[in-house]
Amino acid sequence: MEQQRGRKCGGPPRAGSGPSASRPGPPSWRGGPPSGQEGPEQEGPPSWRGGPPWWRQGPPWWRQSPPWWRLGDAAARRLPWLTTALLTLFVQVGTTFAGRGQSDREPVDGFARALLFAGTASLLLRHRHPVPVAYFAAGSALVYLGAGYPYGPVLITVAVGCFAAIVAGHRYAAWGAVAMLWTGHLLVAHWLYRYLPPSGDGARSWGGEVVVAVWVVAIAAVSELARTRREQWAKERAERELAAKRRADEERLRMARELHDVLAHSISVINVQAGVGLALLDSDPEQARTALTTIKSASKEALGEVRQVLDTLRAPGAAPRAPAPGLGRLPELVEQARSTGLTVTVATEGRRADLPPGADLAAFRIVQEALTNVVRHSGSRNARVLVHHAPDAVTLRVDDDGPATGADAGGSGNGLAGMRERAAALGGTIEAGPRPDGGFRVTAVLPTRTVATQSAENTAPQEDQ
C-alpha cells in the first residue's frame, strides 16, 4: 500500500511483526503478561506459592553487593593501600603479642619482621595478580614457620591472598597455594623439625594438624561463597542493564511510531491542500484561502502532538499535558481527511465500550495511518471505515476502491510496519493487502481485555460457588 499497494508488507519485517504477531489466541498466550503486570501464579494455596518474600529474594544485605564490588573492574583494580597498611600493622603487632606466649619458638627478629612485611606487602597486588600473590603469601608463611617463629597472624596473610584468588576465579591456584603451605607444614612439623630451629623441638601432635585443616577448609568455603555471590551480582547487574536498554529501545520505537503517524498524516494533508491552494490561487481565491486555513490548522495540530511526544524526553515519567488521542477523535480525523478531497464514511457495529488507553491510542493511529495511505497512494477518493466492538476485542477495517497511483508520495515505507508493531504490542493482528474485487483493505484486531481482567472474570464464578 506504501510505494506499491500490491505488496502485503510495507518494508522488511520489524520488531513485533513476525509470525508470533499474527498468531491466534488470547493475549495472555503471546509473550507473557504485559509490562508491569504479573501473570497467573501456579496452583496451590497462597501460603506456599513461590515461598515467602525473604526466601525468594534473600535478606537486604544479601541482595545488594557491597559498594566496593559495585565500582566496576577499573575501580576494583586500584591498589588497596589502606587495607594492606592496616593488615600489615595488625600482623606485625599481633605477632609480637603471639610470640610472648610461645617461649618454645624462636624470638621475632629482623628476619621474621621482613618475612611478615613481604607477605603482607604482596597483598597490595592481590587484585591485579591474584595467583602469584597467593603463592608468594603461602611461600613466605612457610619460610616463616619453617624458621621456627611463633604461630599467629601470619596465616591471615595466606587467607587474604587465597580469598582474593578464589573471588577472582582462580580457584585451583588458590587451592594449590594452600596445599603447598599445608604439605610444607606437615614436613616441617613431623619430619624436618630435627634439622630446623628451634633446637630441641619435637614433633607436633596430629590433633593440631586437624585444627589447621579445618581452618583451611573454612577459609576456602567462605572464599567460594563470596565468589559465587559476586558472580551472581555481576549477572544481576548485566540483566538490569539489558532490561534498561530494552526499555529504552522500546520507548525509542514507540516515539518513532508516534512521530511517524503524526507527521505523515499532517504533512499529507498539508501537501494536498498546498497543491489545491496553488492551483486555485488565481481562479478561486476564496477556495485557496480555505486550503491555507486547513494547512494552518493541520500544522498547528501536528506541532501540538509533536510537542507532547517530545515532552516525554524532557521529563521522563511525567504525566502528559493533554490526553492521548483515541477513537473519540475519529470524527475529527475523518473531517481532516475530507478536507483533502477524500470522502470517508464511518460505520460502527456492536456495543461501544471504553477501551484501555493503549488500545484506544493504537486504534486511532491505525485508522489515521490507513487514511493517510489512501490519500497518498490511492487513485480513489472514497474510503470506508468500519469499527466493530466485541466483548474482548475491537476490529478496525479501512477500505478504498483503488487503484494505486504508482507515484512516489515521499513516504518512508514504514507505515504498515508501524501498524503491525502497534497491534503486536497489544497481542493483536494486522492484515493489509489488495482486495479480490480491487482496491485495498487494512484489517486490525486489537484485544481490549487485559490479563488481569480475564483472571478476575475467571475467578469470580468460583468465589460465588
N, C-alpha and C positions, 0 to 999 in steps of 0.2 A: 504493500500500500504506500510505503515511502520509497521514492525513487522508482520502484517497479511494483505496481499493485498486484501483479500476478504472483509475486513471491509470498510465501507463507510466513517468513520471518523477516523482520526489519533489520537484519545485520547478524553478526556472529552471535552465538549463544552467550549470554551473560549470567552473572551470579543469580541463582534463584530461578533460572528459566530452563533448566534441564528437564529430564523426564519426570523427576520427582515433583516438579511444579504442577504437572497436569495429571498426577496420579489420583484416581478416585478414592474417596474415603473421607471420613470426618477429619477436621483439622488436627485433632489430637493424635492421629496416626502418623502425621508427617512432620518429622523434625523435632518432636518432643513439644513440651509446653512453651508458650511464648515467653519472651524475656521478662524476667521479674516475677514469673509465676511458677509454682511448684506443681509437678504432675501428681497424679494419684499415687498414694503410698501402697506398699504391699499389704496383703491381707493380714489381719492379726489385731489383737487388742491394742489400744493406744499406748498402754503402759510399756510395751516392749518393741514397738515399731521403730527400728533404727537405733534403739538404745537411748539412754539419757544423753542430753547435750554434752555433759562433761566427759562421757565415754566416747562419743563420736568425734569430738574436737580436741579433747585434752585440756589441761589447765592453761590459763593465760600465759604463764611463763614458759610453757612448752610449745604453744602455738606460734610464738614470735621469737625470731632469732635474736641473740644478743646484739647490741649496737656495733661492736667491733667486728661482727660477722656479716653485717649488712652494708659495710662500706665498699664492698666490691673488691676485685682482685688487686687493683692498683694500691688501694689503701691497706689491704691485708699484707702486702709485701713490704711495707715500710719496716724499717729496723725497729724492733721493740726495745728501745733503750731503757725506758722506765722499768718495765717488768724484769728485764735482765739485771739491771742495777740492784733492784730490791731483792731479787733471788740471790745474787752474789753476796750481798750483805748478810742475808739470812743464813746462807750456807757457811760463811766464814765465822759468824758469831755462834751459830748453833753447833758447829764442830768444836769450838773452844769449850763450850759447856759440856758437850758429849764426851770429850776427852778426859774431863775431870772425874768422871765416873768409871773409866776404863783404864785402871792403872796397869793392867797387864798388857796394854797395847803401847806402841811407840808414841812418844810425845809429838804433838803437832809442831813441826818445824817449818823452815822456809820452803823446803821441797814440797811438803804437804800443802802449804798455802798456794804454791804455784800450781800444783795439780788441781786443787779446788777452783782456783781462779780460771785456769784454762778450760775446765769443764763448763763452768757457768758462762764464761765469755763466749764460748762457741754457740750458746743458745741464742746469741744475737742474730745468727743467720738461720735460725730454725725454720723460718717461713720461706726463705729463698732456696736453701739447700737442706731439706729435712733429712735425707738419707745419710749424707756424710756427718751431719751434726749428731744424729742418733748413734752412729758407730763411734764417733770421737768421744761423746759423753760416756758411753759404755766402756771404751778403752781406758779413758783417764780414770774412771772409777775403779776399774780392775787393777790398774797400776797402783792406785792409792791403797786399796785393800791388800794387794799383794805385798806392799811395803810395810805392812803391819800397823797402819794408822787406825785410829778409832773408827768404829761404825758410827753413822749419824746421817746428817742431811745430805751427804754426798750422793745417796741413792735418789734424792729428789731430782738431781740434775738428769739422771738417766730417765726418770719417769717423765719429765717435761720434754726431753728430746724425743722419746718414743711416742709420746702423746701427739706431738706436732707431726711426726712422720705418718702415723696412722690416720690422723684427721686429713692430711694432705693426700691420702690414698695409697701410701706406700706401706701397706700392712705387713707384707712378708719381710721387708727390710727391717721394720721395727722389731718384729719377732726374732729376726736373725741377730740384731744387736742385743736383745735381752738374753737370747740363748747363749751368745758369746760370753756375756757377763756371768751368767749363772754357771756355765760349764767351767769357766776360768776360776770362779769362786770355789766350786767343788774341788778342783785340782789343788788349789792353794790350801783349802781348809782341811783336806783329808790326806793329801799325799806330799805336796811340796812344802808344807809348813816347816819341815825339818831343815830346809835349806834357806828359808826366808826369815826375816825378822818378824816379831821379836824373838830373841833367843830363849830357849826353854819352853816355847809354845807347844801346846798339844793339839790333837785333832778336835775339831768342833763336833758337837753332837748332831746326829741326823735330824733330831727334832727341830733344831734351828733352821735346817735347810727346808723343812716343810713350811715354816713361817715365811721364809724368803719366797718359796714357790707360790704361796697364797698371795703374798704381796704382788708378785709379778702378774699373776692371773687377774687380780683386781684392777691393776693399772691398765692391763690390756683390755679388759672388759669395758672400763669407763671410756677408754680411747675409742673402742669400736662403737659404743653408743653415741659418742659425740660425732664420730664420722658419719654414722647413719643419719643422725638428726640434721647434720649440716647438709648432706646431700638432699634430704627432704626439704629443707628450707630453700635450697637452690632451685629445686624442681618447682616448688610453690611460687617462688619469685618469677621464674620463667613463665609459668602458667598465668600469673597475674599480668605480666607484661604482654603476653599473647592475647589475653582477653581484652586488655585495654586497646591494643592495636586493632583487634577485630571490631570492637565498638566504634573506634574512630573511623575505620573503613566503612562500616555500616552507616554511620552518620554522614560521611562524605558522599556515599552513594545516594542516601536519602535527599540530601541537599541538591545534588546534581539533578536528580529526577524532578524535584520541585522547581528548580530554576529552569530546567528544560521545558517543563509543561507550561509554566507561567509565561516565559519569553516566547516560546514557539507559538502559543495561541495569540498573544497580544501582538507580536510582530506580524503574524499573518493577517490579522485584522487591519493593522496599520498599513501593511503593504497593499492590500486590496483597496482600502479607502484612499490611499495616496494616489493610486492609479486612476480611481474614479475622479478624484479632485483635479488631477492634471488634465484628464480628458474633457471635463465639463467646465474648466475654469473660465473659458471664453463664451461658450454657448449657453451654459446654465449656471451662472454664479451662485444662485441660491442652493442648488444641489451640491456644488463644490463646497459651499460653506458648511452644509450638513456633513459632508465627508470629513472636513477638517475638525468639526466638533467631535465626531466619532473618534478620530485619531487622538485628540486631546484626552477624551475620556478613557480610551484604551491604554494610552501611555501612563496616565495617572494611576490607573488601577494596577498596571504592571509594576510601576515603581513602588506602590504600597506593598504588594506581595513580595517583591524582591527585598525590600527593606525588612519585612517581617522575617524572611528566611535568614538574612544576614545578621539580624539582631541576636539570633541564637549563637552566633560565633562570638559576639562581643560579651554576652552574658550567658554562659552555658548553664542550663538548668532553670533559667528564669522563665516565668510564665509568659506566653505570648501576649502582646498588647491587643491583638484582635483575634477573634475566633477563627479557626481553620475553616476553609470553605467545605461545603457538603452538598448533598442533593437538594437541600433547601434553597440553594442559589442556582438551581437548574434553570428556572425561568430567565434569570439574568444572563446566564450563559447562552441560552437559546436566542435571546434578544441581540446579543453581540454577534452571534453567527448570522442572524438575519440582516444585520447592518452591512454585511459583506455581500449581500445578494443571495445568500443561501436560505432556502425555505426549509424550516425544521418543524416537524410535527412530533409531539411527545405524547406517549400513551403510558398509563400506569395500570398495572394489574396487581391483584392481591390486596391484602390489608396492610396499609403502610404503618410501619413502626419505627421508633427512633433507633438509628443504627449506632453501633460503637464508633467513637471518634475516628479510629484508624480506618474502619471500613467505609465510613461516610466520606472521608477525605479521598480515599482511593477510588471510590465510585465516581466522585466529581471529576477527579483528574483523568480517569479513563475516558469518560464521556467527552471531556474537554479535548483530550488528545485525538480522539476519534473524529470529532467535528473539525478539528484543525487539519487533519489529514484529508478530509473531504474537501475543505477549502483549497488546500494546496495541490492535491493530486487528482481530484476527480473532475471529469467534464460535466457531471451532473450538478444541477443547482438545487437538488432536493435531497433531504436526509430525514430519516425516521429514527426516533429514539424510543425504545421500549424499556420500561423499568418494571420488573416483576418481583414482588415481595413474597417470600415464602417464610415459614416459621424459623428456619435455620439458615437462610441464605437470601441474597438479593442477586438477581440476574439482570444484566445490562446488555442490550443489543442495539447496535447502531448500524443502519443500512443506508447505502446510497445506490443509485441506479447506474453509476459509471457512465461511460468508460473512463479509463485512466488517461490523463492528458499526455503523459510521456515526457513532460517538460521538467527540467530541473528547477525545483522550487527553493533550492538553497537550504534544505533541511540537513540535519546531521545523520539521519538514518537510525536514530536511537529511540524513536517514539514507541514502536511496538515492543522493543526490548524493555523499555521503561515500564510499559503497561504490564508486561509479564512479571517483572520484578515486584511491582506493587501487589499484584494478585498472589504471587508465590509467597510474599511475606505474610499474608493472611491465611495461607493454606488454600487459596482459590486457584482458578484456572482461567486462561485466556485462549480463545480460538479466533484467528484472523485469517481471512483468505477470500478469494473470489467466490461469488455465488454461482450455482449452475445456470441460472437464468440471466446472468450478467450482473454487473455491479460488484460491490464489496461489502463484507459483513464482519463486524467485530462483536464477539460474544464473550462476556466476562461473567463468571460465577464467583461471588465473594461470600464466604461464610460470615454469619453475623452472631453466632453463639460461641462464646469463649469456652475454654476447657473447664474453668471454674463454674460457669453457668450450667454446663452439661452435668458436671459432677453433683451439683446441688439438686438438679432436677431428678437425677437418677437415685439419689439417696432419700429424697423426700417421701416416696411411697413406702420405703422400708421403715422410716421413722413412724409413719402413720400406723403401720401394722403393729 
